Amino acid sequence: MENDKWLVLFLSLGLGLLVGMQRESADSKTAGIRTFPLITLTGTICGLLAKEFNGWILAAGFLAIAAVIVAANLQRIKAGEIQSGITTEMAVLLMYAIGAYLVFGEMIVAVVITGIITVLLHFKTALHGWVDKFGKTDLRAIMQFVLLSMIILPVLPDATYDKYESLNPKNIWLMVVLIVGISLIGYFLYKFLGSKTGVLLGGILGGLISSTATTMSYSRIAGKSEIAAKLAAFVIVTASAVSLIRVLVEISVVAPNSFKLLLFPLAAELAIMIVLVFILFFQHRKEKTKMPIQHNPAELKGAFIFALLYAFISFISAAVHDNFGNKALYFVSIVSGLTDLDAITLSTAKMTEQKNIDPSLGWRLILSATLSNLVFKGGMAMIVGGRPLGRIILLLFGTLIIAGIAILFLWPS
């Protein structure tokens, strides 16, 4: 036990030194490399005393540290040293708490939190610059995601309301949060990298946000010239490849136990996509293009529409499976995949995980939806992008569709 106490004390000293060193380099007037170790050690000593005698010792120590901070700031104000901000003061109080936590909690948690504090203190300029890049639309996207994930999701009932046990409000909304979260990551990557992006990154970000929207946007650009058509085709194929990676991520989250059984045939189709992406990349790697404007993926209207779509597909899939058997699910998969790959992927993965369908059928349904989605996007690209883009897309997507059909029929069950 004595060794544990010494370890706690030395770790407390080290964590205080780390934050103190950062504050010293920032020329803080409140506390530096000597004061912060003393603060964390005070917290640890108070924690040890509280453990032996009374918990009020911790509160008394906290109030004493706060009083010292107030007195020091009042002294500086009287001396005419006006200092804006309370960052160091908050760090002092937090490091006292971490010093006390070392006595009662897990050391790794204290170490991680101290690391986060140090990074936040050190990268002040970078963080302020990052926030300055946010506009009203971006802040609205974040607040809407908070509403979706931290307000609506927790209050939804965790119960099923149909005889197929497919309509669970909490599970349905959890899928909404998953899809919006993935799209939001792509949206903010675009926000900070989009103006500098080349064609490869344009396709990657487009696939994260929406491969269908990316196909439409770049198809409109393709009509300007032959070179624009080739660049658009590259971005569209890249976005489609990323959308399939996105599908695999969704499956891994929704169906972790069945993931390995669903992975390999879908990965085979993805490998062919990646080969085409690399061939096109080496032809256009020096080209640059600006991504079209992307819209907020956390809009409440879009979230509710996806929730209804996912609920509808889940119910229809369960009903069709129960009344017409496995083969009828291919019709649902193909029709659903035309416009939205996420909903049918999540629904099928969940059915596979719950052992309602066999994994060999599960991956075939998801691949069928993927090929259906390629047909839809390919047709859209040929209509909107005109003949130059149409010829390239017909060759590329035709190759992918033929390869996918071959996998459907030749891959062993």
Secondary structure, 3 states (H helix, E strand, C coil): CHHHHHHHHHHHHHHHHHHHHHHHHCCCCCCCCCHHHHHHHHHHHHHHHHHHCCCHHHHHHHHHHHHHHHHHHHHHHHCCCCCCCCHHHHHHHHHHHHHHHHHHCCHHHHHHHHHHHHHHHHCHHHHHHHHHCCCHHHHHHHHHHHHHHHHHHHHCCCCCCCCCCCCCHHHHHHHHHHHHHHHHHHHHHHHHHHHHCEHHHHHHHHHHHCHHHHHHHHHHHHCCCHHHHHHHHHHHHHHHHHHHHHHHHHHHHHCCCCHHHHHHHHHHHHHHHHHHHHHHHHHHCCCECCCCCCCCCCCHHHHHHHHHHHHHHHHHHHHHHHHHCCCHHHHHHHHHHCCCHHHHHHHHHHHHHCCCCCHHHHHHHHHHHHHHHHHHHHHHHHHHHHHHHHHHHHHHHHHHHHHHHHHHHHCCC
